[in-house]
Amino acid sequence: MSVFCVCLERASERGSRREFGFGDAHASVPPVAPLRKFIYINFDTNIIKNIILTVHLGYAMGRHTDPFTLELIEWLQRKGENFGFMSETEFPIGGNYFIDLVWRFDNNLDPIVTFEIETRNTNTVFKNTCKIFASRQSVVKRPYQHFSIVCKSRLSDGQIEGLHFFLDHYNISLYQNIFNEPELMKKLENELNEYDFMKHDSELINSFRSNGLLGISDIDYALHQYGNELPFMFESDIVRREETHPYKDIRKTTYYVRNRIRKIKKENDLNKKDLESLLKIIRLSENINAKENILLNNGICPKCGGNLTQKQIYHGGSELNPEPYAITYIDGCEDCDFELNRETIDI
């Protein structure tokens, strides 16, 4: 069992690395903390300025004033805490973005569940989804599940059209007009209750569950990007004749770990196959990230080996108002459907 503990400890260390640049040193500082809170941090002066700017900018962008919206955020925060999660508001990701609310196991792990809440159907619903799911995995760590909630209205057809790509390919739950449709609140609560079993008294089981869910999230992203066939970045890998490449079996592995996360109730339930399967997921995820970065830095598509270019997609427009409300710029492959990055700009 000691080997198992070491494995999970290393996996936790891997999960704790952030592309934000400063680890979690700033995460515990409230968004409205006075300037003196930052004086004693041993960072370069420019870094301190960046922390102050991003924290206060995130707070200004994420502030809600509607009573029902505020009550909902507080309810979601309490629910996460009751389930045993660390439940945090205005959580920083990717250097310049903030998420309304996240649930995570502890300070050393990335969020398992994320929430973005809007009072009405503004275009920020689309942009909030993009900031999590349209960025590279090495920049923004995707959660296991994301909830996008609009409290007092429904999205327009044009806004839904812009979200279809993400709703079809990622683990996203969209709730609309829940203030006026009480049955949706009950549906939301039932879906959230699926996480009630997650937190365990055993640190070992918590490590297996959290690293398993985050690893599955990584692999789901890779399968979405590259499909079932072996992508270009693995073509030069050497595999023994009697073995298959780990990528080809990864769906079975994630399916197994996903089921074990729910079935393991005590430490003695953990077995050798659990460890091997988790290691397989983590190693493949790290391998994908390393190869992806090398190829992308050279302008090569990891999926097919083609060249990377930029595309444009216009959103919105109707007979009454033919002008689109936003443009999405996509950095991707000119020969296949691989996407590197998306950025949406209001018109």
Secondary structure, DSSP 8 states (H G I E B T S, - for coil): -HHHHHHHHHHHHHHH--TTSSTTTTTTS-TT--GGGGTTS-S-HHHHHHHHHHHHHHHHHH----HHHHHHHHHHHHHHHHTT-EEEEEEEETTTEEEEEEEESSTTS--SEEEEEESS--THHHHHHHHHHSS-TTTS---SEEEEEESS----HHHHHHHHHHHHHS-EEEEE-TTT-HHHHHHHHHHHGGGTT---S-HHHHHHHHHHHHHHHHHHHHHHHH-SS--GGGTT----TTS--GGGGHHHHHHHHHHHHHH--SGGG--HHHHHHHHHHHHHHHHHHHHHHHHHHTTB-TTTS-BEEEEEEEE---SS--S-SEEEEEEEESSSS-EEEEEEEE-
